[in-house]
Amino acid sequence: MTENQSVSAFKKAAVLGSPIAHSLSPVLHRAAYDALGLTGWEYGRHEVDEAGLPGFLEKLGPEWAGLSLTMPLKRAVIPLLDEITPTAASVEAVNTVVRTPDGRRLGDNTDIPGMVAALRERGVTEVERAAVLGAGATASSALAALSRICSGPVTAYVRSEARAAEMRQWGERLEVDVRTADWADAAEALSAPLVIATTPAGTTDALAAAVPDRPGTLFDVLYEPWPTALAGAWAGRGGAVVGGLDLLVHQAVLQVEQMTGRSPAPLAAMRAAGEAALAAR
């Protein structure tokens, strides 16, 4: 057995969160391991809430390569780590933990570069302005991604002044020119060259009838159900659509590369596995 084979054998990784049963991460990561020939690697899912997270992390042995984190753990994990990247610090959210050979826990956020990569795959590398629908945790990640590709203002459509204030604060922190507007005027957002929808399922359905004749690019972060009413109407008008599965796959590609040390991760195989899993649901 070579040194590389011994390093790759008997490694474990997993996704943590609550609820976690419907996570696609195991499907994507296992497809990557198969394509990379990492036959000794395992990737599971564990139902873990904020209260259970410290105990789970303390039990991680040297066989653990890393963790993927979903809600509600992305912020709760930060005090439990030895170091986080500037990207994760910029939005105070960690979705990736890599365990080093000496036992240190390093936190990163692959959602942000994953968004940028998903847009780049569709030919969107720079826009003059953009709109964000929603103001939750995903919206702050969207602003961080836009800080890399948007040269002008970003208008966030929100339901309350408190949310508007939060988005403006994130804009100042991320050096993005954030302007806010009431959700009642969200149809106006659809004329932007790039629209990022970060809201829960069903929230944007009423906007489907307002899609303009020549829409730009829609990035809808949902992947189930898919397509959303807005995404379907957008594509029907000839607009480019980036979906939640695109984001999920691109952020998982970066996780696989960090946890395994193998690059590039097999994007096509991971996407195909995700599409097949969703089709089977």
C-alpha positions in Angstrom: 0.0 0.0 0.0 1.4 3.4 -1.0 1.5 6.4 1.4 -1.3 8.1 -0.5 -3.5 5.0 -0.2 -2.9 4.8 3.5 -3.8 8.4 3.9 -7.1 8.0 1.9 -8.2 4.9 3.7 -10.7 4.9 6.6 -11.7 8.5 6.5 -15.0 9.8 7.6 -17.0 13.0 6.9 -20.6 14.0 7.4 -23.3 16.7 7.3 -24.7 17.9 10.5 -27.9 19.9 11.1 -31.5 19.8 12.3 -33.6 18.7 10.4 -31.1 16.7 8.3 -33.0 13.8 6.8 -33.5 15.3 3.4 -30.0 16.6 2.9 -28.5 15.9 -0.5 -24.9 16.3 0.8 -24.3 12.5 1.3 -25.4 11.8 -2.3 -23.0 14.5 -3.7 -20.0 13.6 -1.5 -20.3 9.9 -2.0 -20.5 10.4 -5.7 -17.3 12.4 -5.5 -15.6 9.7 -3.5 -16.6 7.0 -6.0 -15.3 9.1 -8.9 -12.0 9.9 -7.1 -11.5 6.2 -6.2 -11.6 7.0 -2.4 -12.9 3.6 -1.6 -12.2 3.8 2.1 -14.1 7.1 2.6 -17.5 7.4 4.3 -19.9 10.3 4.3 -23.0 10.3 6.6 -25.6 12.5 8.0 -26.3 13.3 11.7 -29.1 15.0 13.4 -27.4 17.5 15.6 -28.8 20.7 17.1 -26.9 23.6 18.7 -27.0 22.0 22.2 -25.5 18.8 20.8 -22.8 20.3 18.7 -20.0 20.7 21.3 -20.3 17.1 22.4 -20.3 15.8 18.8 -17.1 17.8 17.9 -15.3 16.6 21.0 -15.8 13.0 20.0 -14.2 13.4 16.5 -11.1 11.2 16.2 -8.3 11.3 13.7 -10.3 9.3 11.2 -12.5 12.4 10.6 -11.6 14.6 7.6 -14.3 17.2 7.9 -17.9 18.2 8.3 -20.6 20.0 6.3 -22.9 22.2 8.4 -26.4 23.3 7.7 -28.9 25.2 9.8 -28.9 25.9 12.7 -25.2 25.3 13.2 -23.5 27.7 10.8 -23.1 30.4 13.4 -23.1 28.2 16.6 -20.0 26.4 15.5 -17.7 29.4 15.3 -16.7 29.6 19.0 -15.9 25.9 18.9 -13.3 26.2 16.1 -9.6 27.0 16.2 -9.7 29.3 13.1 -12.1 30.5 10.5 -11.3 32.0 7.1 -11.9 35.6 6.2 -14.7 34.5 3.9 -16.6 32.8 6.8 -15.8 35.7 9.1 -17.3 38.2 6.6 -20.8 36.7 7.0 -20.3 35.1 10.5 -21.3 31.7 9.0 -19.3 28.4 8.6 -20.6 25.6 6.5 -17.4 23.6 6.3 -15.1 22.3 9.0 -11.8 20.6 8.1 -10.0 18.6 10.8 -6.2 18.9 10.4 -3.8 16.0 11.1 -2.8 17.7 14.4 -6.5 17.9 15.4 -7.2 21.6 14.8 -10.7 22.6 13.5 -10.7 25.0 10.6 -13.9 26.7 9.5 -14.7 28.0 6.0 -17.8 29.1 4.0 -18.0 27.6 0.6 -21.5 28.9 -0.1 -20.1 32.3 -1.1 -17.5 31.1 -3.7 -20.1 28.4 -4.6 -22.5 31.1 -5.6 -19.9 32.9 -7.6 -18.9 29.7 -9.4 -22.5 28.7 -10.2 -23.0 32.1 -11.8 -19.7 32.0 -13.7 -20.8 28.6 -15.1 -23.8 30.4 -16.7 -21.6 33.1 -18.0 -22.3 35.7 -15.3 -19.0 37.2 -14.2 -19.9 40.8 -13.7 -23.1 42.9 -13.4 -23.7 46.6 -13.0 -26.5 46.2 -10.5 -28.5 43.4 -8.8 -31.6 42.6 -6.7 -31.9 40.3 -3.7 -35.3 38.9 -2.6 -35.2 38.3 1.1 -33.1 39.1 4.1 -32.1 35.9 5.9 -28.8 34.2 6.3 -28.7 33.2 2.6 -29.2 36.8 1.7 -26.1 37.9 3.5 -24.1 35.2 1.6 -25.6 36.5 -1.6 -24.4 40.0 -0.7 -20.9 38.6 -0.1 -21.0 36.9 -3.5 -22.2 40.1 -5.1 -19.3 42.0 -3.5 -17.1 40.0 -5.9 -19.1 40.5 -9.2 -21.4 43.5 -8.9 -19.9 46.9 -9.6 -23.0 49.0 -8.7 -25.9 49.0 -6.3 -27.8 46.0 -4.9 -31.5 46.5 -3.9 -32.8 44.2 -1.2 -36.6 43.6 -1.1 -37.6 42.9 2.5 -40.8 42.7 4.7 -39.8 45.0 7.6 -37.6 47.9 8.5 -35.7 45.8 10.9 -34.7 43.4 8.1 -33.9 46.4 5.9 -31.6 47.8 8.6 -29.8 44.4 8.8 -29.2 44.3 5.1 -27.8 47.8 5.0 -25.5 46.8 7.9 -24.3 43.8 5.9 -23.8 46.0 2.9 -21.5 48.3 4.9 -19.6 45.4 6.3 -19.2 43.8 2.9 -18.6 47.1 1.1 -21.7 46.6 -1.1 -23.9 49.6 -2.0 -27.1 48.1 -0.5 -30.4 49.8 -1.0 -33.6 48.5 0.5 -37.2 48.4 -0.7 -40.5 47.1 0.6 -41.5 43.5 -0.4 -44.8 44.9 -1.8 -42.7 46.4 -4.6 -40.7 43.2 -5.3 -42.0 42.9 -8.9 -39.7 45.9 -9.6 -36.7 43.7 -8.7 -37.3 41.5 -11.8 -35.9 44.1 -14.2 -32.4 43.9 -12.7 -29.8 42.1 -14.8 -29.3 39.7 -11.9 -31.9 38.7 -9.4 -31.1 36.4 -6.4 -34.1 34.8 -4.7 -33.2 33.7 -1.2 -36.7 33.1 0.3 -38.5 29.9 1.4 -40.6 27.8 -1.0 -43.7 29.6 -2.2 -42.7 33.1 -1.2 -41.9 34.3 -4.8 -44.7 32.4 -6.6 -46.9 35.5 -6.9 -44.0 37.2 -8.8 -44.1 34.7 -11.7 -46.7 36.7 -13.5 -44.5 39.8 -13.4 -41.5 38.4 -15.2 -40.5 40.9 -17.9 -40.4 40.0 -21.6 -36.6 40.0 -21.7 -35.4 39.0 -18.3 -31.7 38.8 -17.3 -30.4 36.1 -14.9 -32.4 34.6 -12.0 -30.5 32.7 -9.2 -33.1 30.9 -7.2 -31.4 29.2 -4.2 -34.2 26.6 -3.8 -33.8 23.1 -5.3 -36.9 21.3 -4.0 -39.6 21.8 -5.4 -38.0 22.6 -8.7 -38.6 24.6 -10.8 -40.2 27.2 -8.6 -43.1 29.1 -10.2 -40.7 32.1 -10.6 -37.9 30.0 -12.2 -40.4 28.3 -14.6 -41.8 31.6 -15.7 -38.3 33.1 -16.0 -37.1 30.3 -18.2 -40.3 30.5 -20.3 -39.4 34.1 -21.1 -36.0 33.1 -22.2 -34.1 34.2 -19.1 -31.1 32.4 -17.7 -31.8 30.5 -14.5 -29.3 29.2 -11.9 -30.9 26.9 -9.3 -30.3 25.7 -5.8 -28.8 22.4 -7.0 -26.2 24.4 -8.9 -25.3 26.2 -5.6 -25.4 22.9 -3.7 -23.1 21.2 -6.1 -20.6 24.0 -6.4 -20.2 24.5 -2.7 -19.9 20.7 -2.2 -17.1 20.6 -4.8 -15.1 23.0 -2.7 -15.8 21.0 0.4 -14.7 17.8 -1.2 -11.5 19.5 -2.4 -10.7 20.8 1.1 -11.5 17.6 3.0 -9.8 15.1 0.6 -7.0 17.3 -0.7 -7.9 16.2 -4.2 -8.6 18.7 -7.0 -10.5 19.2 -9.1 -13.5 17.5 -7.6 -15.8 15.7 -10.1 -18.4 18.4 -10.7 -20.3 16.5 -13.4 -20.6 13.3 -11.5 -21.8 15.1 -8.4 -24.4 17.1 -10.3 -25.6 13.9 -12.0 -26.0 12.1 -8.7 -27.9 15.1 -7.2 -30.3 15.3 -10.2 -30.9 11.5 -10.0 -31.7 11.7 -6.3 -34.1 14.6 -6.7 -35.8 12.9 -9.6 -36.3 9.8 -7.4 -38.1 11.8 -4.6 
